């Protein structure tokens, strides 16, 4: 029985370390459609598979792109539904950039930096892309660009607290058995 407690103590200790270190990754998305000057493109389908940061997970997302004539932003589903759609393609809708838009992250102010950081909350969202150039007559997607998404996920405060309390309990019972 003492060996099982020692093994469990080691496993829980490794889980605590893994929760602190977390997991990092990078996605490079080539061929993202670029809206014409003065227009915005927004994804037709919402993203619902990104978990929120909180007690179970701590997630941080860094988004960057290779075209400084654009900006990228994250909007909620209600904002998407309120936008006037001007057409588009299979993946995205063209909308007016001059609507009142509340961004969850990113937006026109990030165009000069070509990047932003975001902590997802678990709610569905759409990705919006806008041109920083003045409005032209070309009301379509005109080119493509590349987006890089770096993400870090680690154990949330609830998971780490639970594992830490479990580890203390296992160490306590293991030392009681040694006496």
Buried (B, 14 or more C-beta within 10 A) or exposed (E): EEEEBBEBBEEBBEBBEEBEEBEEEEEEEEEBBBBBBBBBBBBBEBBEEBEBBBBBBBBBBBBBBEBEBBBBBBBBBEBBEEBEEBEBEEEBBBBBBEEEBEBBBBBBEBBEEBBBEBEBBEBBBBBBBBBBEEBEEEBBBBEEBEBBBBBBBBBBEEBBEBBBEBBEEBBEBBEEEEE
